[in-house]
Amino acid sequence: MLHVKLDPEIEKQAMELAESKGISLEVLVRDVLIDLIEEAEDSARLDEVYEDPDSGRTRPFEEVVRELDLEP
């Protein structure tokens, strides 16, 4: 189990956000961490694609964005 000490103002803002979404603070923090991890994984995958442009592994940026479901 993870325990995190937050600055009181950050905790208050996080609680207000969780309440506005109708979820617990624990669910909010878990969801934010999951999103952060997924973004880091997507970024790493993008880095791999663009790491060596002469490798023949490159693809158009738009294709990679669609593959990673990063479209707005």
C-alpha positions as CSV (number, residue, x, y, z in Angstrom):
1,M,0.0,0.0,0.0
2,L,1.2,3.5,-0.9
3,H,0.9,6.4,1.6
4,V,1.5,9.9,0.3
5,K,1.7,13.1,2.4
6,L,0.3,16.0,0.5
7,D,0.5,19.7,1.2
8,P,-2.8,20.7,2.8
9,E,-3.8,23.0,0.0
10,I,-3.1,20.3,-2.7
11,E,-5.0,17.7,-0.6
12,K,-8.0,20.1,-0.4
13,Q,-8.0,20.8,-4.1
14,A,-7.7,17.0,-4.8
15,M,-10.6,16.3,-2.5
16,E,-12.7,18.9,-4.1
17,L,-11.9,17.5,-7.6
18,A,-12.7,14.0,-6.4
19,E,-16.0,15.1,-4.9
20,S,-16.9,17.0,-8.1
21,K,-16.3,13.8,-10.1
22,G,-18.3,11.7,-7.5
23,I,-15.3,9.5,-6.7
24,S,-13.0,9.0,-3.7
25,L,-9.6,10.6,-3.4
26,E,-8.1,7.1,-3.6
27,V,-9.8,6.5,-7.0
28,L,-8.7,9.9,-8.3
29,V,-5.1,9.4,-7.3
30,R,-5.1,5.9,-8.8
31,D,-6.7,7.1,-12.1
32,V,-4.2,10.0,-12.3
33,L,-1.3,7.6,-11.8
34,I,-2.6,5.2,-14.4
35,D,-2.9,8.0,-16.9
36,L,0.6,9.2,-16.1
37,I,2.0,5.7,-16.6
38,E,0.2,5.2,-19.9
39,E,1.4,8.6,-21.1
40,A,5.0,7.7,-20.2
41,E,4.6,4.3,-22.0
42,D,3.2,6.1,-25.1
43,S,6.0,8.6,-25.0
44,A,8.6,5.8,-24.8
45,R,7.0,4.1,-27.8
46,L,7.0,7.3,-29.8
47,D,10.7,7.7,-28.9
48,E,11.4,4.2,-30.2
49,V,9.8,5.0,-33.5
50,Y,11.7,8.2,-34.0
51,E,14.9,7.1,-32.4
52,D,16.6,5.9,-35.6
53,P,15.1,7.4,-38.7
54,D,17.5,5.4,-40.9
55,S,16.3,2.0,-39.5
56,G,13.4,1.7,-41.9
57,R,11.1,1.6,-38.9
58,T,9.7,5.1,-39.3
59,R,6.1,5.9,-40.0
60,P,4.2,9.0,-40.5
61,F,3.5,10.9,-37.3
62,E,-0.3,10.8,-37.9
63,E,-0.2,7.0,-38.2
64,V,1.7,6.7,-34.9
65,V,-0.8,9.1,-33.2
66,R,-3.7,7.0,-34.4
67,E,-2.1,3.7,-33.3
68,L,-1.5,5.1,-29.8
69,D,-5.0,6.5,-29.7
70,L,-3.7,10.0,-29.0
71,E,-6.1,11.9,-31.2
72,P,-8.0,14.6,-29.5
